[in-house]
């Protein structure tokens, strides 16, 4: 499991000549670190004004961010596993018409899975960015730089995941599915941009 490795070993894995882990896992990693930073600020004993409203808002966001961090962390390995399935599907035999049909179907199934993992990263990154606004508004002001880094990482994770969605959609033959997920990804990226700007404005 990638997530069980040391940071040094994980970086070595990303820099190796192996195709996985690749950009999709890196995007999930970026967003998982971003969510973790938000979680840290939400859990600090100090808040913006020390009011009960601050603590309530931060506690509620922390519960959601914990779930999102878990999902984004799982996606680091899930993305690599999905790509490995794509590679395995392309290696299936194709000597007979039956084998060719089976291989094509397997490739399409694998490509869908490989598309849905980064789309999930985008969805979770956007949800985390929603809570970035809460943490920015109610969190301890001396931790504003941590929140800013979290926002940047989540935005980068969303953009990186979008690149993987687009790359995988190009190999999917079902035009209705391709158009629907493509529209979903574009909408998520636009929302990520708006949420990032809104949360960053609260830090100023």
C-alpha positions as CSV (number, residue, x, y, z in Angstrom):
1,X,0.0,0.0,0.0
2,X,1.4,3.4,-1.0
3,X,-0.2,5.1,2.1
4,X,1.7,2.8,4.4
5,X,5.1,3.8,3.1
6,X,7.4,6.4,4.6
7,X,7.4,9.8,2.9
8,X,10.8,9.1,1.4
9,X,9.7,5.8,0.0
10,X,6.5,7.3,-1.4
11,X,8.5,10.0,-3.2
12,X,10.8,7.3,-4.6
13,X,7.8,5.5,-5.9
14,X,6.6,8.6,-7.7
15,X,10.0,9.2,-9.2
16,X,10.6,5.6,-10.4
17,X,10.2,4.5,-14.0
18,X,7.1,2.5,-13.1
19,X,3.8,4.0,-14.5
20,X,2.2,3.8,-11.0
21,X,1.9,5.7,-8.8
22,X,1.3,8.5,-11.3
23,X,-0.5,11.8,-11.6
24,X,-3.9,10.6,-10.3
25,X,-2.4,9.3,-7.1
26,X,-0.4,12.5,-6.7
27,X,-3.6,14.6,-7.1
28,X,-5.2,12.5,-4.4
29,X,-2.2,12.9,-2.2
30,X,-2.2,16.7,-2.6
31,X,-5.9,16.9,-1.7
32,X,-5.5,14.6,1.3
33,X,-2.7,16.7,2.7
34,X,-4.8,19.8,2.1
35,X,-7.7,18.3,4.0
36,X,-5.3,17.2,6.8
37,X,-4.1,20.8,7.2
38,X,-7.6,22.1,7.5
39,X,-8.3,19.4,10.0
40,X,-5.3,20.5,12.1
41,X,-6.5,24.2,12.1
42,X,-10.0,23.2,13.0
43,X,-8.7,21.2,16.0
44,X,-6.5,23.9,17.4
45,X,-7.5,24.9,20.9
46,X,-7.6,28.5,19.8
47,X,-10.2,29.9,17.3
48,X,-10.6,33.3,15.6
49,X,-12.6,35.0,18.4
50,X,-12.8,32.2,21.1
51,X,-16.6,32.4,20.8
52,X,-18.7,29.3,21.1
53,X,-19.9,29.9,17.5
54,X,-16.4,29.5,16.3
55,X,-15.8,26.2,18.2
56,X,-19.2,24.8,17.0
57,X,-18.4,25.6,13.4
58,X,-14.9,24.2,13.6
59,X,-16.0,21.0,15.3
60,X,-18.7,20.4,12.7
61,X,-16.2,20.9,9.9
62,X,-13.6,18.7,11.5
63,X,-16.0,15.8,11.5
64,X,-16.6,16.2,7.8
65,X,-12.9,16.8,7.0
66,X,-11.9,13.7,8.8
67,X,-14.2,11.7,6.5
68,X,-12.9,13.5,3.4
69,X,-9.3,13.0,4.4
70,X,-9.9,9.2,4.8
71,X,-11.6,9.0,1.4
72,X,-8.8,11.1,-0.3
73,X,-6.1,9.0,1.3
74,X,-7.8,5.8,0.0
75,X,-7.9,7.3,-3.5
76,X,-4.1,7.4,-3.5
77,X,-3.9,3.6,-3.8
78,X,-7.3,3.3,-5.6
79,X,-6.0,5.4,-8.5
80,X,-2.9,3.3,-9.0
81,X,-5.0,0.1,-8.7
82,X,-7.4,1.3,-11.3
83,X,-4.6,2.1,-13.7
84,X,-3.1,-1.3,-13.2
85,X,-6.5,-2.8,-14.2
86,X,-6.4,-0.8,-17.4
87,X,-3.0,-2.2,-18.2
88,X,-4.1,-5.7,-17.4
89,X,-7.2,-5.3,-19.6
90,X,-5.0,-4.2,-22.6
91,X,-2.8,-7.3,-22.1
92,X,-5.7,-9.7,-22.5
93,X,-5.5,-12.0,-25.5
94,X,-7.0,-10.9,-28.8
95,X,-6.3,-13.8,-31.1
96,X,-10.0,-14.6,-31.8
97,X,-13.1,-12.5,-32.3
98,X,-14.4,-13.7,-29.0
99,X,-11.2,-12.7,-27.2
100,X,-11.2,-9.3,-29.0
101,X,-14.8,-8.6,-27.8
102,X,-13.9,-9.7,-24.3
103,X,-10.8,-7.5,-24.3
104,X,-12.7,-4.5,-25.5
105,X,-15.3,-4.9,-22.8
106,X,-12.7,-5.3,-20.1
107,X,-10.9,-2.2,-21.3
108,X,-14.0,-0.2,-21.2
109,X,-14.9,-1.4,-17.7
110,X,-11.3,-0.6,-16.5
111,X,-11.4,2.8,-18.2
112,X,-14.6,3.7,-16.4
113,X,-13.2,2.8,-13.0
114,X,-10.0,4.7,-13.8
115,X,-12.2,7.8,-14.6
116,X,-14.4,7.5,-11.6
117,X,-11.6,7.5,-9.1
118,X,-10.2,10.9,-10.0
119,X,-13.7,12.2,-10.4
120,X,-14.3,11.2,-6.8
121,X,-11.1,13.0,-5.8
122,X,-12.6,16.1,-7.5
123,X,-15.8,15.7,-5.6
124,X,-14.1,15.3,-2.2
125,X,-11.7,18.1,-2.9
126,X,-14.6,20.5,-3.6
127,X,-16.3,19.4,-0.4
128,X,-13.1,20.0,1.5
129,X,-12.9,23.5,-0.1
130,X,-16.4,24.2,1.1
131,X,-15.1,23.6,4.7
132,X,-12.0,25.6,4.0
133,X,-14.2,28.6,4.0
134,X,-15.5,27.7,7.4
135,X,-12.0,27.1,8.8
136,X,-10.8,30.4,7.3
137,X,-13.7,32.3,8.8
138,X,-13.6,30.7,12.3
139,X,-10.0,29.3,12.7
140,X,-7.2,30.8,14.6
141,X,-5.8,33.8,12.6
142,X,-2.1,32.8,13.3
143,X,-2.8,29.6,11.3
144,X,-4.0,31.5,8.2
145,X,-0.9,30.4,6.2
146,X,-1.7,26.8,7.0
147,X,-5.3,27.3,5.7
148,X,-3.8,29.1,2.6
149,X,-1.6,26.1,1.9
150,X,-4.5,23.7,2.4
151,X,-6.6,25.7,-0.1
152,X,-3.7,25.7,-2.7
153,X,-3.2,21.9,-2.3
154,X,-7.0,21.1,-2.6
155,X,-7.2,23.3,-5.7
156,X,-4.2,21.6,-7.2
157,X,-5.6,18.2,-6.4
158,X,-8.9,19.1,-8.1
159,X,-7.1,20.3,-11.2
160,X,-4.8,17.3,-11.3
161,X,-7.7,14.9,-10.9
162,X,-9.5,16.7,-13.8
163,X,-6.5,16.1,-16.1
164,X,-6.8,12.4,-15.3
165,X,-10.6,12.4,-15.9
166,X,-10.1,14.0,-19.3
167,X,-7.3,11.6,-20.3
168,X,-9.4,8.6,-19.4
169,X,-12.6,9.8,-20.9
170,X,-10.9,10.0,-24.3
171,X,-10.6,6.2,-24.4
172,X,-14.3,5.6,-23.5
173,X,-16.6,4.7,-26.4
174,X,-19.9,5.4,-24.7
175,X,-20.5,9.0,-25.7
176,X,-23.4,9.6,-23.3
177,X,-21.2,8.5,-20.3
178,X,-18.3,10.5,-21.7
179,X,-20.3,13.7,-22.0
180,X,-22.0,13.3,-18.6
181,X,-18.8,12.8,-16.7
182,X,-17.0,15.4,-18.7
183,X,-19.7,18.0,-17.8
184,X,-19.5,16.9,-14.1
185,X,-15.7,17.4,-14.1
186,X,-15.9,20.8,-15.7
187,X,-18.6,21.9,-13.2
188,X,-16.5,20.6,-10.2
189,X,-13.4,22.4,-11.4
190,X,-15.3,25.7,-11.8
191,X,-16.8,25.3,-8.3
192,X,-13.3,24.5,-6.9
193,X,-12.0,27.8,-8.3
194,X,-14.9,29.8,-6.8
195,X,-14.6,28.2,-3.4
196,X,-10.8,28.7,-3.4
197,X,-11.2,32.4,-4.1
198,X,-13.9,32.8,-1.5
199,X,-11.9,31.0,1.2
200,X,-8.7,32.9,0.4
201,X,-10.6,36.2,0.7
202,X,-11.6,35.3,4.2
203,X,-7.9,35.0,5.2
204,X,-7.1,38.6,4.2
